Structures are given as C-alpha cells and as structure tokens.
C-alpha cells in the first residue's frame, strides 16, 4: 500500500497474483470480491453478495455482456437496440433476438432468430410499397456466417390482426381424410370410404379439388398429415395432372385416374368444370400443369 500525491494505491506486485477481499461472517471466512491478477477481472462471490444495487447509471463497455440467470426481468417498457446508430444507412441488416440451440450439426439444430430484417423489400404492390424491412423469423447456421442463408420458420398464434397479408404461394386449401394414396396434382372428389377419393370418372360432376403441394392458406391444418389428410386446393393457382395439349384459358374437367384434360365447350357444365389452364401445354404426355381452379 502506498500513498503518493494524495493518491492511495493498493497493489499486489507479484505477477499474475490476485488481490483478495475477505471478511469474517459470523465466524466463517468469506471472500466477497477478488481482483484476478492474470486477467484484471473483478470477481464477485455470488454466495457472499446476494444483491448489488447501483444508484445511478450503469455503463458496461465491451463486446459481450453475459447474464448467467434463469430468468431476466426488465422493468422498462422499451428495450432499445442499436443505440448509437445515427443514420438509417448505418443500420445493420438484422436487429432482434437470437435463440441459441447448441452445436450446429443439423438444420434442425440451427439457431433461431426473431429480427427486423432491413434487407427485405416488397414488390411495391402492398399499401406502403417498398418501405424496406420486415419482422422475420428464421433459422440460420453458426460461426461467422450465422446470419447467412436464412431459412424462414413458422410463427404460431391464436388470432392474427393485420391490415393486409401476402403469401408466396397461390391457392386456398383444406385437409380432408383420403381413402387412398394421393400425390400432388391428383384430381379428387368427395366420397369413397373416407372424406375424399381419387376422381376416376371422366367428366365427373362430383369433381371437388386438386391435391396441393404448398398452399398459400391451409385450413383444418391439424386434422392429419399429407398421407392421411392431403391438402386439397379448392381455389387458386395450383399444379394439376393434365393429359394432352391445351391453350391458356381452356377449361379443364376430370379425365379419370385422378387426372384432368381440356374440355370442349359443349362438354362443360357448372358441375364438371374444374378450372382453367393458365399457360399453354404442347406435349401430349400427362404432366403437372399450372391451372387456376374454382373458376368456370
């Protein structure tokens, strides 16, 4: 201990050795605080100091602040991120929360993020146009590239209130119990031994819908899986197993074996018309062809 120019210094001059503060607590020696010589860190003994109260502002400088607690409670109603960002051009691409899920060995174990994505820009068709940015939930890998190649993940809620919504896919679908094995593009009707069955009759008046691959909106989603309760597109743009050739705008009807074909106008009725072709088809072989169903 030294005193120089009214400055008091408490020092351990031995290299890498600690300065230890200890007290006698009811006959037991406790060490509430240690200054590590090898790191310069101040270590508080959690058993000796139960509560630490700071009257005033607490500023922590560094690259990491770690809270080793089970529950973190914050009384403030606003948590501010990017405090020192002064201009929009300085905004990072992602700002938000990260859920760490352990070692990154498979896609399922990748870390999860709920962030404001500054890189997102819509196509200008929404109310606010290319305002830039959107709240986004995704998973991504770890390391230096943890925010690259983001994969969108599901968000679950009870009731969602929104001004407008947008979807990447283009059909409205619902799950129905099937009595046979079905695949994407199969034409189905109500009935059979369950709720739906493959449409095996040509020009069937009972034609109902088409097995969808990726609906924009899925109803009755928890009814089952794609094997037992396939997603049946009831309206919108969807791939259909289509026989023969056709032109955009041609009406389609059931052709049997779960397939569809282009109909002559004198064959079409309000009951057997499944929908219309969107694009031309030039090959005779049956192929998945984009059509809009639910229109006459």
Long-range contacts (C-beta under 8 A, 24 or more apart in sequence): 12-37, 23-48, 91-118, 92-118, 93-117, 93-118, 93-119, 93-147, 94-118, 94-147, 96-135, 104-141, 104-142, 104-143, 107-139, 107-151, 110-139, 110-140, 110-141, 110-142, 110-151, 111-139, 111-140, 111-141, 111-142, 111-146, 112-137, 112-138, 112-139, 112-153, 113-137, 113-138, 113-139, 113-140, 113-147, 113-150, 122-166, 125-166, 126-164, 126-166, 127-163, 127-164, 167-216, 167-217, 168-214, 168-216, 169-214, 169-215, 169-216, 170-216, 170-236, 170-237, 170-238, 171-212, 171-215, 171-216, 171-233, 171-234, 171-235, 171-236, 171-237, 171-238, 171-293, 172-215, 172-216, 172-217, 172-219, 172-233, 172-234, 172-235, 172-236, 173-209, 173-212, 173-215, 173-217, 173-218, 173-219, 173-231, 173-232, 173-233, 173-234, 174-218, 174-219, 174-220, 174-231, 174-232, 174-234, 175-218, 175-219, 175-220, 175-221, 175-223, 175-224, 175-229, 175-230, 175-231, 175-232, 176-220, 176-223, 176-229, 176-230, 176-232, 177-223, 177-224, 177-228, 177-229, 178-228, 178-229, 178-230, 181-227, 182-211, 182-230, 182-258, 183-211, 184-211, 184-212, 184-213, 184-239, 184-288, 185-210, 185-211, 185-238, 185-239, 185-240, 185-241, 185-288, 186-210, 186-211, 186-241, 186-258, 186-259, 187-240, 187-241, 187-254, 187-255, 187-258, 187-259, 187-260, 187-274, 188-232, 188-258, 189-254, 196-230, 196-232, 198-257, 198-258, 199-254, 199-256, 199-258, 200-256, 200-257, 200-258, 201-254, 201-256, 202-253, 202-254, 202-255, 202-256, 202-261, 203-253, 203-254, 203-263, 203-267, 203-272, 204-253, 204-254, 204-272, 205-269, 205-271, 205-272, 206-271, 207-253, 207-254, 207-271, 207-272, 207-274, 208-232, 208-234, 209-233, 209-234, 209-293, 210-238, 210-239, 210-240, 210-260, 210-274, 210-291, 210-293, 212-238, 213-238, 213-239, 233-293, 234-293, 234-294, 235-293, 235-294, 236-292, 236-293, 236-294, 237-278, 237-290, 237-291, 237-292, 238-290, 238-291, 238-292, 238-293, 239-288, 239-289, 239-290, 239-291, 240-274, 240-275, 240-288, 240-289, 240-290, 240-291, 240-293, 241-286, 241-287, 241-288, 241-289, 242-277, 242-281, 242-286, 242-287, 242-288, 242-289, 242-291, 243-284, 243-286, 244-281, 244-284, 245-280, 245-281, 245-282, 245-283, 245-284, 246-277, 246-280, 246-281, 246-289, 247-277, 247-280, 248-277, 248-278, 248-279, 248-280, 249-276, 249-277, 250-276, 250-277, 251-275, 251-276, 251-296, 252-276, 252-277, 252-291, 259-286, 260-291, 268-296, 270-296
